[in-house]
Amino acid sequence: MAIAGYNSRMDLLLGTDGLFDDAYRTKAKAGKAIYAKYSALIDAKNAEYTQKNPESHGSLFGSPTDREEFYRRWTADIRALDADQSSENAVYSAAFRRAIAADPNAKTRRRVAEIDAKWNREAHLPCYWGEPK
């Protein structure tokens, strides 16, 4: 929910500052491409592990330790992909921040700072089933 609010607030600034528009659209386009790339990679990894999982085929693991190790590797692989995705997104977020910091329009810089502050508060609220309380 917090990300939708962040995007909506940023969208309201579009058209008010050319430098902001370029930086935000570049970041948004890259974010969509990165999301698509990692969604496909994660889906492929999940399909691979589902295929390798004996429980998916009505069998059992040789031991509880084998089962635990299998799921530990699967989880580690997915977390590694998540970390790679975050790293790629961080590159574009940092470029966006540098562009906004260099923007001569103080009003745009102030509005982006306000939106970021609100995002930071909302993103850390306790959630229940993905919805802020």
N, C-alpha and C positions, 0 to 999 in steps of 0.2 A: 504494500500500500504506500509506503514511504517513497518508493522509487517513482510511482505514478504521480505523486504530488510534486516531486522534484522536477520530473520531465514537464509537467503541466506549467509549473512556474517558469521554467527556462523557456518554454515555447512562447510564453507571453512576452518575453524580451525580443523574440525574433522580429526583425524589421525595424528595430529601434537603433541599431548600431551595426554597421557593416562588418567591422572586425569581429564582433561577437558572433554575428550570423555565420561567418566563414568558419570560425573556430568551433562553434557548437555543432554545425552541420558536419564538419570533418570528424569530430569526436563521435557523433551519433552514427554516422555511416560506418566508421571503423568498428564501433561497438556492435552493430548489427552483424557485420562480417565475422567478427571474432566469436560472437554468440553462435552463429550458424556453424562455423568451423568446429567449435568445441562441442556443440550439441551432437554433431555427426560423429566426432571422435568418441564421445562418452557413450552414445548409443551403440557404436560398433564394439566398444570394450564391454559393455553390458551384455550384448548379444554373444560375444566370445565366451565370457564367463558363464553365461546361462547355458551355453552349449556344453561347456566343460563340466558343469555342475552335475554330479551323479543324481542328486535329488530331483533335478529337472526331468530325469528319465526314469523315475521310480526306483532308483537304487539308493544305497546308503554309502557314506564315506567309510573308509577302512577303520577309522577310529575317530573319537572326538577331537583328537589333536590334529588329524588331517583336515577335518571340517573347519576347525578354528583357523588353521593356517591358510586354507583356501579363501575363506572370507576375509582374513587379514590382508592377503595379497590383493584381492579384488578391491577392497576399500582403499588400500594404499595407491593402487593404480588410478582410481577415480579421483582421489584427493590430489594426486600429482597433476592430473589434467586440470582440475579446478585451480590449482596454484599457477599453472602455466597460463590459463585463461586470465586470471587476475593480473599476472605480470604483464601480459599484452595490453590489457585494458589500462593499466597504470601508465604505460608509455603515452597513450593518447590523452589520458586525464592530465598528466603533467604538461603536455604540450598545450592543452586548453588553458591550464592555469597560467602558464607563461604568457600566452597570448592575451589573456584578460589582464594580467599584471601590467603588460605593456600598453594596454588600451588607454589612450589619452582621455577618454570619456569617464570622468569620475562617477557619474551617475550609474553607468553600467557596472563599473567595478564595485560600487556600493551595493547595487541590487544583487549581483552574483554572490557577494559576501553574505548578504542577508539570506539568500536562498540556500547557500551552503550551511549556514548556521542552523537554519530550520531543518534541513536534511539531517544534520548530525544529531539534533534532538530527537527527531521522529524515528530515525533508523535505530536508535538505541532504546526505544520504548519497549516494555514487555509486550509480548504477543501471545495470542491464543489462536491456534490454527491459522497462522499467517496474517491475521487481522489485528491491527493495533487496538488496544483497549481504550 
